[in-house]
């Protein structure tokens, strides 16, 4: 029986991106919930892998986006049921929040290609065992998560202390984007250009585009995370 991957999408332009071809290679069946279109979440029993994508909202915007309450409860239910759960950017923040951690504004927005370093504790996480100590990744965020109680703090950057965590062997929260293809970044540049204001960790569109050669290496790192998670299934 094929593994079932369900992904949750918060805005039209942040989709599964380059997670999709890896999952196709592995023979997953796909389903999705597009919350921006009012779609409903499935039963946890219908999901083997849950992937939670990024978005422009804050996890704290429950009044403006009431579906956040249902989504966080669903994420917690999936974790408690032993499902594999991966969250990216807003998705990582939602996992952290669902596990009881706070999500707040970071001191600075982090946009563009910036280095990320593993923490000493990352060696305890099988998910990051194939990672180099330092790597470059794409970022686009203003909020940051606290590390949930019982989780392993796995990565940090000069701008943002909490870049990744694992919770048990099947739950991963990432603040950075390894899944983006070139068209993913172009969509962000088109929809979120107003955020490209001068700042210590904000690159302009020209600088961002000049580093598209970094995308293949980011995808190799993404594949490492996915393969390491797959081994726990």
Residue, then its C-alpha position, 0 to 999 in steps of 0.5 A: x500500500x502506498x504511503x499517503x502524503x498530505x500537504x497543507x497550503x496557506x497561500x496560492x504561491x507556496x506549494x509543495x515545490x521540490x518535495x513533490x518530485x522526491x515523494x513521487x519517486x518514493x511512490x507516495x499518494x498525494x492529497x492537499x488542503x488549501x486553507x485559503x480556498x476554505x478546504x477542510x482538513x482530512x482525518x489523521x487516520x487518512x494521512x501517513x506524512x503531513x507537510x505544512x507549507x509557508x505563508x504570510x500570516x502569523x500563527x497568532x492571527x487566529x482572529x483574522x484566520x480562524x482556521x489556524x485553531x483547527x490546523x494547530x489541533x490537527x497538527x498536534x493530533x498527527x504528532x500524537x498519532x505518530x505521523x511523520x510531520x514536516x513544517x517549513x517556515x510558517x509550517x515550522x512555527x505552527x508545529x512549534x506552537x502546536x507543541x506549546x512553544x511561543x512564536x513571536x517577531x524576530x529581531x530582524x526580518x531574514x530574506x535571501x541567502x544566508x548561512x545556517x549552522x548546526x548546533x552541538x545538539x543536532x548530533x543527537x538528531x538522526x534527521x540532520x546526521x548527513x548535514x554539513x556543520x554550516x550551509x547556505x539556505x534561502x530565507x523569507x520570514x519575520x517571525x521565529x519559533x521558540x524550541x518546544x519542550x522535549x525537542x532538539x534545537x538543531x540549527x541557528x543563524x546569525x539573524x535567527x537563533x532558532x532555525x530548526x528542531x526535531x521532536x522525536x524521530x518523525x517531527x521536523x520544524x524548519x525556519x528556512x526554505x530548502x524546498x524552493x525551486x527558482x519559480x518558487x522564489x520568483x513567486x515570492x519576489x512577485x507577491x512579497x516585493x514590498x518586504x524588500x526594504x533595507x535591513x541587515x539581513x534583507x537582500x534585494x531581488x538582484x542579489x537573490x537572483x544572482x545566487x540561484x546557482x545555490x538551489x541544487x545544493x539546497x535540494x540535496x540537503x532537502x533530500x537528506x532530510x526527507x530520506x532520513x525521515x523516510x527511514x523512520x517509517 
